[in-house]
Amino acid sequence: MIEVKQVTSKKDWKIFATFAINLYKDNPHYVPVFISDDKNIANPKKNPSAQNTIVKAFLAYKDGKVVGRIAGVILKDSPLEEDKKLVRFSRFDVIDDFEVTKALFNKLEEFAKENGKEGIHGPWGFNDTDREGLLTSGFDEDGSYATIYNHAYYNEHLIKMGYEKESGWIETEVKLPGKGEHNYDRYVKLGSYVKKRYKLTEACEKMPLKKVIKTYGDSFFECYNEAYNALDMFVEINPDTKKQVLAQFAVMINKEYFSVILDENEKVVAFCVLLPSFGKLLKKHGGKMSLPFILELAKYLKKPDVLELTLIAVRPEFLKMGYTAACIKRIMENVDKNKVKKIVCLPTLESNTAVRSQWSALEHKDTKTRQTYIKKI
């Protein structure tokens, strides 16, 4: 017998937050999120992105054992979703049992109808800094902290229930050339020319990381919002979430792999964020923000062997002017100096040709695809 219950108590939230870790304990490619993050997704005090939202989470039980989880999210500040009358599904994990998946989504449909909604789509997070898109290929590739990892049967279950493709992403592995190679010299020269031609400066070369974040944090997010607001289901980040993201940047970023390009008026016009790939460390510590994890992370941040390109953007009015070359120049020089083994570009929308074209002149290969699903109810 399958029973689906709403998550309400502290005990329920702990079960909800640890279910996926238990489900994937023997999978070498799965990377957990921080347990504390998933325990608090519905708490606006600890998850600022939950402000002005309605969040309900559910656990599925079969013969008394937890066999699945899902969360439904209604964003009150999203005109696009309000207009389409949609509920987002998130934090979906399940055993390979179609009836369990069906029971979870039936409960989510009840939640949607109670709130006057006419469709469900996802997996989407609260905004674009959250995890989104089910993995549809590349199941034998290592996951990352910033993305969803799932078994192939998730997609099969959704299709069987009548869900259709909504948005699609591609993940790419890029090899940056070393000093003396043709493309290395090309990017260094182009980046230097663009900076000189347009009187641009690199914030990360003139001040410590914490000062960069404090001084240019607001301008950074202005650039982010302008660059990304035309993409699928974009949600502007609220002020408290901005503070939280910037605080995380201060802890997780190595400044050598962070580029913030300023114009002559000290406005952020382009940026590039690469995070050291700490997924294996997080898995080793079971998704816990423990002191041993923090100490190992601090050591790894100084000399990472794999980097994850998390964000790269240019204000729309400066597209096709080479501004990203200024970012890539800095990153390329530091990658070469520190002998980083690999760079993984995290999900880029299939429709985002501006970013995908950045790698056309470099050695690269697509490694994963992912997508969101939608269904009218």
N, C-alpha and C positions, 0 to 999 in steps of 0.2 A: 504493500500500500504506500502511495506517495502523498505526502502532506507538505504544504507550503505555508510557512509562518512568517509574519513580519518581524523584522529585527527591532527589538525595543530595549532590552536590558544590556548592561555592560558585558554580561556573559555572552549574549547573542552577538554583540559587536566583535568580541574577541574571536568567536568562532567564524564569523563572517570574514574577518581580516586575515585569518590563518588558513582558511579552507584551501586556497590555491597552492599555498606552500606545501600543504600535505598532499594535495592531488599530484603535484609535479616533483615530489621529493626524489624520485629516481630518474628524472629527466635531466640530462647534462646541459641542455640548452636554455632551460627556464631560468629567468632572473626575477626574484620577488620585488615587490615594492616594500617600502618601510611599513611594518605592521601598524605603527602609530598613525600613518596617513589614512589607511583604509578604515581603521577604527573610528576615525573622526570625520568621515566625508560629509556627514549630515550636521556637523557642529560648526556653525558660522564663526564661533570664537577661535576655533583651532583650524578651520578650513575657510578662510575668507571668501573663497570662490562660491561657497554655499549661501552667501548673503542673497536675500531676495529670490530664493528658490524653494521649491517643494521637493524633498528627497524622501523616498521610501526604499528600504532594502528588504530583501526576502531571502530565506534559507529554505531549501528543499530537503525533506527527510524521506528516506525509504527504509521501512522496517526499523525505524528508530535511529538510523545512521544518516549523518549529513552527507548529501550527494550533489548539491548544487547551490549556487548563490546568484543573485542579480540585484541591481539597484536601478530605480527609475528616477529621472531628474527632470523637473520642469523649470525652465529658466524664464522668470517673469520679465527680465530686462532684455529679452531677445525678440525684437519685433518680427523677425523672419519666422522664428518658430511659433510665435503667438499667432501669426497670420496663417501658417500652415497647420496649426493646432497639433503640434507634435510633442511627444515625450521622448527624451533620450534614454536609451538603456546603457548601462555601464557596469563594470565589475562583474561581468558574466563569466562564470566558470562552472563546469558540470562534468559528471562522469559520462561515459559513452552509453547513454540511455536516452533515446529520443523522448520517451514518455516523461522523463524528468525535465528535460528542456521545455517540452510542451506545457507542463504544469507551471513552471516558472513564468513563462511568457503569458499564460492565461491569467495569472495573478497580476502581471504587469498591465495587461489589457484592462483588467478591472480598475486598476489605479488610474489609467488613462481616461477611461470613460467617466469615472467619478469626478474628474476635473475638466470635463468637457472637451477632451482631446479626441482626434480622429485618426491618429497614426502613431507608430513607434519607429524610431530609427536609432542606429548606433552600430557598434559601440562608439559613443562620443563621451568625452569628459565634460567638465564644467566649462572649459575654454581650451584654447590651443596649446597651453602649457601642460595640459593633462593628456593621458594616454587615449588614443583613438584608433579605430580600424582593426578588424580581425586579421590575423595572419592567414594568407591564402596560398602562399608558396614560400619555400625557404625554411621548412620545419627543422632541417638538419643544420641550420646556422645558429650561432649563439644569439640569444636575446640580449636586450639592454634594459637598463633601469627606466628609460624614457618611453619604452614601447610595450605593447601587449604581446605576450607569447601564448599560443593556444594550440591544441591538437587540431588536426584536419577535420575531425568529425563535427566540430562546432559549426563549420560552414555548411556541412551536409544537413545538419539538423535545421538550420535556419532556412535553407532552400526548401526543404521538405514542408516547412510550415507556411511557405508562400512568400518569404522575404526575398526582395530583389536588390540588386546592386545599386548603391547610391553614389558614393565617392570612392575613388581608388588612389592608392599611393604606391610608390616604388622606392625601394631602398638600394643604395649603391655603395660599392666599395671603391675607393679612389686611391691610386698610387701617385703621390706627389713626387715630381722629379727632384733629383739631388743637384747640388752645386756643379756647374759645368755642363749640365745637360741642356739641350735646346730649349725646352719649355720652361725650365727653371730661369734661365737668363731672360727669356721673353717676358715672363710674369714680373720678374724683378724690375726690368726696364720699364714695362708698361705701368706698374704700380708707382714707381718713382716719378714717371712722367705725369701721370694723372694727379698725383699729390701736388706737384709743382705747378701744373697748368691751372688747376682750380683752387690753389691756395688752401689745400687740405692739410690737416695735422692728425696724428695718431695719439689719442688720449692716453693709451696704455704705455706710451713711450716717455711720457712726461710726468707721470704721477703714480703712486702706489694704487693697487687694485681697489682697496676700500675707498680711497678718495675719488677714484674714477666713478665708482658706483654711487657715492654720495653726491658728487657734483653733477653727473650727467644721467642719473637714473631716470628722471622724468622725461628728458629729451630722448633717451633710449626707447622708452615705451611709446612716445609720440611717433618715432620712426617705425617702430614695430607695428603699431596700429595702422599707420598709413600704408605700409608695405603689404600687410596681410589682410586688410579688411575686404578685399575683393575675392578672397578664396572661400571655398565651400564652408558654409555654416560657421563663419568667423564670429567669435564672441569677444567683445572688447573687455579687457581685464580691469577690474575695479581697483581703486586706490590701495585697499588693504592687501589684495592679492599681489599687487606690484611690489609692495614692501616685502612680502614673504618671499617672492621669487628673487628679488635682489639680495635678500639675506642669504638665500641658498646659494646664489652665485658666489657670494663672498667666501663661502665655505668650500665649494666644490670646484671652483675654477682655478686653473693655473694661468696666471696672467700672460704667459708666453703664447697661449693658444686662444687669446681673447683680443679682438680688434674692434675699436670704436673710432670711426672716422668723423672728424669735425670739420665744418666749413669755417670760413674766416670770422663768422659771428658766433663761434663756439656751439653751434647746433649739430646734433648727431644726424648725419646724412646717410651713414651706412654702418653696418656692424657684422661681425661674424663670431659665433660662439661655438667652441669645441670643448667638450667635457672629457676628461680622462674616463675611460671605460671601466667603471668600478663594479660592474655587475657580478663578477665572480666573487669579489670581496663581500658584497651584500648577501649573496647566496651562502657563502661560507658561514656568515653570522646569522643566518636564518631570518633576514629582514629586520633585525633588531638594531636600533641606534645605540649600541653599547659602547662603553669606553674602549674595549679592544678594537671594535670596528673603526672608531674615530681615529685611533692611533695608527692603525694600518692604512686608513684612507689618507691621512696626512703624509705618510711616507710615500704612498703610491702617487699622490698628486705631484710630487716633485720630479718623478721620473716615470711617467706612464709609457707603456709600450703600444697601447691602442687608444685612439681618440675617436670620439663620436661627434660629428658635425651636427649640432642641435638646431642652430638658427643661422641664417645668412639673409640679409635684407638690405635694400636701398630704397630711399624715399622715391615714390613713383616718378617725380619730375626729373630725377637724375638717372633713370634707367638708360642703358645703352651708352653711357658716358664713361664706362670703365671704372666706376667707383669700387666695385667689388675686387678689382685687381689690386687695389691698394690694401684691402683686407688680406687677400690671398698671399700677397707678397710677404707680409709680416709672418703669417702662419707658416708659409713654405720655408722661410729662412730658419724658423725655430724648429720645425719638424726635421729639417736636414741637420741642424746643429745637434739636436738631441737624439737623433737616430730612432725616431718613432717608427714602429714596424708597419702600422696599418691605420687607415682612416676610414671610418664607416659613416656614410651620410644617412642620417635617420630619415624617416618617411617624407617624401616630397610628393605632393599631389601630381597625378598624371597630367593635369591641366596646367601645372606651373612650369611652363616651358622656359621661362626666364631663368629660373634656378637650375633646371636640368641641363640647360645649354652651357652652364659654367664648366661642365666636365668634358665637353666635346673634344677639347684639345689635349686632354690628359688621359692616361691609361686608367680605365675604369671597367667595372662589370656590375650589372644589376644582380642582386642577391636575394631579394625578398619582394613580395607584393602583399598588399593588405587592402581591405575595403570595409566600408560601412554598408548596412542593409536598411531597407525601409519597407514598411507594410501599412496599408490602410486597414483600419479595424471597424 
